[in-house]
Every structure is written in structure tokens, then in C-alpha cells.
Amino acid sequence: MRGVLGALTVRGRSFVAAGAAGIICGLLIPEPDLVRIGALLLALPLLSAFGAGRARYRLSCLRTASPARLPAGETASLTIRLTNVSRLRTGLLLAEDTVPYALGSRPRFLLEGIGAGGSRSYTYQLGSDARGRYTVGPLRVRVADSFGLVSITRAFTSTSVLTITPRLIPLARPPLGGYWLGDSEHGRRSIAASGEDDVAPRAYRTGDSLQRVHWRSTARYGELMVRREEQYWRNTASLFLDTRRASYSSPMFELAVTAAASIGVHLAGEGFDARFVTADGEVPRQGTFRDTLLDILAVLRPSRAVSLEAGLRALGTGGGQLIAVLGDLSPAQARELATARRGTAPGVALLLAENPAGSGVVASAQVLAGAGWRVAVVPDAARLAAAWQELYRASPGGPAGALTTEASRG
């Protein structure tokens, strides 16, 4: 009885009060017709509540979010489809979806009665500038009868998950001669190098190390030829992100996440077989590298790790190019990171610092550059694309100071 009275609108309660008063007055006068009128006024909202209560369990809700994953700052479309699976027509429906505060206000929409087997759809936009994984829903529907006497609210159980990834900054492809980040020979190849007869040479290209010149093939073809046994690392990469809490301020940590996401998506677009490593170790891949990276970065929080030991240990188990996104780094830690680069595979470091000219930043950059790394210092997101492009023109082991200044100017 309490549930029925709670579902009554102001009009419904007025009918009940008038009906009860009519019955009481009809019995006291006595006046049978007044009793009958009072009984009718009392019964009408109760019958409406009973009918609406039965109808509310015969609605199905289908939710579709497109896309389910999107970068921060963009919007997704969420479509809700309500279907009446009963044989009776519903009353007026007032629907309200449950939306987290970060995604905006709760949308409300009014749907006319849905006939038996019929359906109604409603689409709205939502998005956020803050990355994260958000649960949208459940949908709450208020079912009203035709007389406006009863309003019953039902909450569905289905929800939608919307993943807001870091903002992605487009990065330029390598210019001609900048094949250190991938060349035109696509696919993951590993040419045997067990002996001189097993070497598969190719023509010399600008930037190739003279140590890789294959003199026997050079004499045979009359032009410089180099070994291709290092083709493997041209198609593999390890993306390392320093996630230590002590390495960043809050804005710089968000910049680091944006940089890692942009570089990872760039690598995936270039066809690299890549892996993602943080200060806590390697992140197991679930699905493609791109999907794993974006899902992890959407919810990544600063780590409590103090050293880079776990991350460097994970880097040592793999090969290929090494691309590191770093925060505050001491020269000693820079030397430890420098040793993670294996063989002649390229090493690239983006140092994120609000003050690029700081002595600690310059010292760490010089340590990495002296070990053969390509280094750029990035003070904000607006300079990321320019710094990335500058890495292609930098010579390995070149002075970090010049590169820092150029990247800072954008």
C-alpha cells in the first residue's frame, strides 16, 4: 500500500483524498450516491497504479555508444532504444540517463506512449576533457498513466562504458633519410647474420653506419652495400614512460601521458610491433598494442615507485628501438637508462620539463646524448610535434643543448 501511495502524483493523491472524503461523508449523511462517487474516485488512481506497475517491467533498454573509446576533448554519441515488449500501450515516458559529472549534465527526454512491440530511440552527445573510464547509466524511466494520476520510476540494469583516452597530437612521419624510425621495407623481418654468406645486403643509405658496410657485396656491385641483419629492430620498439610520482607536477604528468599516447599511436600507424613499459615494468598486452596502450593510459595514475629499476629490467628483456618519455631525471638515472639501449638500435628520449634550461635537465640530456641517444626537451604540449620532428634532424650523440633550444622555440 505504501508503494502504491508513493507512486501517486499530486493529482492522484487529490483523487484519493476526495474519494475518501466522499465515502466518509456519504456514510455519515447517509447518501449512497456520494459513497459510490467517493469509491470511484478512490479506485481510479489505485487501478492506474496497478496497471502502470505491471507495465513497467515490460520495457527493454538497448544502449549503444559510438565510439566507445575517444580522445579527450571529442564527443561520442550514445543512443538509447526503449522497446515495449508487452501487449499494452505504455503511458507517457519521462526518461533520465545517469551520467557522471565529468561527462556533463544528465539528459532528460520525453517519449510518447509506445505501442505493443514498438520502440523509441533517443540520441545525445557526451564527452570530457578529462581522461578516464566512465560508466554511463543506468537509465531511469518514469511511467505515467493516461490520466496523470500515477508516476512510477524504473531503473534498468544495463550501462555503457565510455573510455576517454589522452588527447592525441599528430606526429610527422620520418622525412627521406630519416628511416631510423622505420623504412619502406614493411613487415617484421629478421635476417640471419651467422656468417658472411648468410648476409642479405642492400644499398647504402644516408645515415647508415659505416660499420655495417658489407665490403664483399660492395666490390661485387660496384657501390656501397650494407648488411640488413639489423632490419629486425627497425620494425620493433619499446615505448617507456616514467610514471614515478616524484618526477612530475600534475600538469607535466598529463603531458607525459599525452606524449606517450601520441607516440604509441604513431608507432602503431607505422606498423611497428611495439610494447609499453612503465616504471613498474612491462604492461601485458591485451589485444593490439594501440588498444592496450590507450586503455591503460586512460586510467593511468602516478606510481609510488622511487627508482626505475623495475622498468629498466623489463626494457632489458626486449630488443628494438627504445623511445622514452621522461620527467625529472638525475644524471645517475640517465646513465642507468642509457645502458638499456641494446646494440646499435636507436634510442630516443623526450625530457618533459617546465624549465628546459634547468641545470638538472641539461645534465641528464647531455648524459643521454653522450651515450648516442637522440634527445629533445619538451616544456608543453604545443611543442611536442615540433620536438618530435626535430629528432629526425638531430644527429645521434649531438649536443643536447642545441636540440633543447630548438625544440623550445617550436
N, C-alpha and C positions, 0 to 999 in steps of 0.2 A: 504494500500500500504506500509506503514511504517513497519507493522508487517511482510509482505512478504519479504521485503528487509532485515529485521533483521534476518530472518531465513536462508538467503543465506550464504553459505560457501565462502571462498576466490575464489574457482573455480567458484561458481555460480555468484559472483559479476564480475568476469572476463568475463564470458559469457555475462552478461548484458551489461557491458561496450563495449565489442566487437560488440555486436548486435546493440547497439545504434550508435556506430561509423560507422558501416556498413550502416545503414539506412540513416544517415546524408550524408555520402559520396556518396551513391547511388543516393540520391536526388539532390545533388549538381553537379554531373558529367554531366548529369544524366546516371545511369546504373541500369535498373530494376532488373537484376540478383543479383547485390550486395545488393539491397534493400531486395530481397527475402531471401538471406542468412542472412542478419542482423536481419530480422524479426524472422527467425528460431532460431538464437542464443539467441534472446531476449525472445522468447516464451518458450523455453525449460526449463530454471530454474523456470519461473513463473508457468508453468504447474506442474513441480515437486513439487514446494512449495504447490500448491493447493492440489495435491494428498497426499502428506505427512501430510498436515494439516487435511485432512479428516480421514486419517488412525490413527492419534494419539489419537483420542477419542474412539477407539475400542479395547483398551487393558485393561485387568483386572489384578489386582495385589492381590495376596493372600500371607499373611505373617504368618509364624509360628515360635515362639521362644520356644526352648526346652532346659532346663526348663525355665519357666517364672520367677522363683524365685531361686536364688542360693547364696551360701555364698561368701563373698569377697575372691578373690584370685582364684576362679574357673571360668571356661568358659562355655558359653552357645552356642548352635547352632541356628542360625537364617536362615531360608530357605525362599527365595522369589520365588514365582512362577508366571510368566507372561503368560497370555493366550490371544491369538488373537481371538477375538470374531467376527471379520469381515470376509468377503468372499475374501478379498485380502491379498496377502502375504505382510508382512511388509519388510521394508528395514533393514539395519544393525542397531542394537540397542546398544547404549552405556549407561549403567545404573550406577548410583551412589546413594548409600544409605546415608541418613543423620544420622550421628552417633555423639552423644555428645563427647566432647573432652576426658572426663574421661574414656570412653569405648574404645578409640583407634582411629586410622585413619579411614577415610571414605573409604569403599571398592568400587572398580570400577570393572565392569566386562563387557565383550563384548559378545553379543549374535548375532548369525547369524539370517537372516530373518526367521520369524515364519510364517508358512503356515496357511491357513484358518482353524480355530478350533484347531490349535496346541498350544503347550505350551513349555516353557523352565524354568528350575529351576536353582537356584544358592544358595549355602550354604556357610556361613562364620562363623567364631568364634569371639566372643567378650566377654569381662569380665572386671572387675575392682577390684582394691584393696580398693576402697573407697565405703562404703555402701551408698545407696540412691535408689531412684526410678527414672529411666531414660526413656525418650521417644525416641524411635529409629524410624527414618523415618521423613517425607515421602520419598519414592523412586522417584528419578528424572531420566527420560529416555530421551535420545536424539535419535530421529528417523531420520535416514538419508535415502535419496533415493539411487537408484542403481548407479546413475552417480556421486554421491558425491557433488551434487550442493546445496543441502538443508539439514540443520540440525535443527530440531525443538525439543525443550525441553518441556517435560510434567512432572508435579509433581502430583503424586497420593495423595489422601487424607488419606489413611489408614496408621496407625502407629502401632508400637508394644511397649508394656510397659515391661521393664525389671527391676525387683526388686533385688537389691544387698543387702543381709542381712549381719549382722555382721559375722565375722569368728566364726565358731563353734569349740569348743575344746571338744573332747570326755571326758566324766567323768565316773569314775568307778562305777559299781553297788555296793550296800552295801554288805560287807562280811557277813559270817554267824554270827548271833548275832547282826548285825547292822540294825535290822529291823525298827529302828526309822524312816527311810525314806521309809517305805513300807515293808510289809511282803509278805509271799507266799499266803495269802488269798486275792485273787484279787477281784476287784469289790467294789463298794461303798456300804457299809453296815452301818446301824445304829441300834445297838441292844438296845432294851428298857432297861431302868435301873430304873424303877419306884419302884421296890421292890426286896427283896431277891429272890422271886420265879421267877421273870422275868429275872434274870441274866443268860446269856449263858456263862459258864466258859470254859476256855481252859487251857492246861498245861502251867506251868510256864516256861519262857524262860529267859536265861541270859540277864540281863539288865532291866527286869520288876521291877517296883516299888513294894516294899513290901506293900505299902498302897492299892494296888489293889488285894491282896491275898483274895480269897473267902474261908473262913475257913470252911464253911459248906460242900462245894464240896471237899475241901482238906481232911476232915475227911471221906467223903464218898468214895473217890477213893484211899486214902492212899498216895497221892502225892500232891505237891503244885499245886493249881489251881488258876488262876486269872480271874477277870472279863473281858469280851470282849466288854463292853459297850462303850469303847473308840476307837473301831475299826474305827469309822467314820473318825477321824482325821488322821488315817494312810493312807487314800486314798484321802485326800483333802489337798490343800496347797495354801498359798498366797505368791506370789513372789513380793517382794518390792524392787524397785530401787530408790535410792536417786538421783534425776535428777537436783538438785539445781546447778546453775552455780558456786556459791561460794565454792562448795565442791570439785571441781576438777580442775586440769590443763587439757589442751586439750588432751594429751596422756592418762591421767588417766580416763577421761570421756569415751574415746573409749574402754579402758579396762573394765570399768563398763558395757558398753553396750555389749561387748563380753561375759563377765561373766554372765549377765542376760540371754542372748540368749542361752548360753551353758547350764545353769541350767534349763531354761524353756524347752528346747528340751529334756533334760534328764528326767524331770518330766513327760512330755507328753509320752515319750517312756516307762516309768514305769507304765503308766495307771492312773496317778493322775488326779483328777478333780481340776484344778488349776485356779487361776485368777491372773491378773497382776495389780499391784498398783504402781503408781509413787508419787513423792512429791506433784503433783497436784490432786491426787485422783485416783480412780479405772478406768481402761481403759475398756470401754464397749467391750464385746466380739462380734466379727463378724465372724461367722464360728467356727472352732475349736480353742482351746487355742493356739496351736502351730502356726497356720496360723496368728491369731491375733497378737501374740507376735512378730513374725518375721516381719510382715508388719509394725508394729509400730516402732520397733527398727531400721528398715532400714532407717527411716527418722527422728528419734528422735533427738532433739536438746536440749541443756541445758535449764532448766527452770529458770525463773526470780524469782521464789518463794524464800522467805527468811527462812521460818520455815517449819517444817514437819507436821504442824497441819492438813492440808487437807489430806495428805497421811495417817497419824495415825488415823484420824477419819474414813477413808474408811477401814482401817485394822480392826477397832473395830466392823464393821458390819458383819464380816465373821468369820468362825471357821477354824479349821485345823492347820496344821503346818505353821510356818512362816519362810521364808527364805529371808534375807535382804542383799542387795548389797549396801554398803555404802562408801561414801567418807570421807572428813574431818568432824568429828563429835565431838561436845563438850560433856563433861561428862553429862551436864544437858540434852542435846538432847538424849544421850544414855539412860538416866533414863526414859525419856518420851517414847522412843521406847520399852524399856524393859516391860513397862506396857501393850503394845499392845498384848503380848502373853497371850492367854486365857487358863486357866486351866493348865492341865499337858501336853498340846500339845507342841512338841519340838519347840525351837527357834534356828535358825542358822543365823550367821552373818559373812559376808565376808567384812573385812575392807580393802579398797584399799588405799595404802599409799606408796609413793616413799621412805620414810624413816620409816621402820617398828619400829625402836627403838625410834621414837619421843615420847616425854612425853605426848602429846595430844592423840596419837594413843593408847599408853599403858593404859592411864587413862580410855578412852572410852571402850577399850576391857575389862578392869577389872570390870567396871560397868556392862556390859552385862553378863560377865561370872559369876559375883556375883549374878545375877538375874536368873541363871540357863540356860543361853544360851551357845551354842557351838560357839566358836569364832576362826576365823583364819584371819591373816593379809597377804594380797597378794600384793607384790610390782610390779609384772609384769605378763604378760600373760603366760610366761614359767612356773610359779609356781602355776598357778591356779589348774591344775589337782592334783598336789601333796597336795595342801592345802585342796582341797575337800576330798581327800582320808583320810587326817589326821583328818578331822572332825568326821569320823566314829570311830576312836580310842580314841578321846577325851572324857573325862567324863564330863557330864553337871556340870557346876559350878566350873570346874577345873581352875587352874591358867592360865590366858591368856598369861603370859609371856613365859611359856614353849611352848605353842602351836605356838605362834608367831615366836619364834626362829626356831622351827622345820619346819614350813611352809616356812620360809625364806630360809632355807637351801635347800628346794626342795628335 
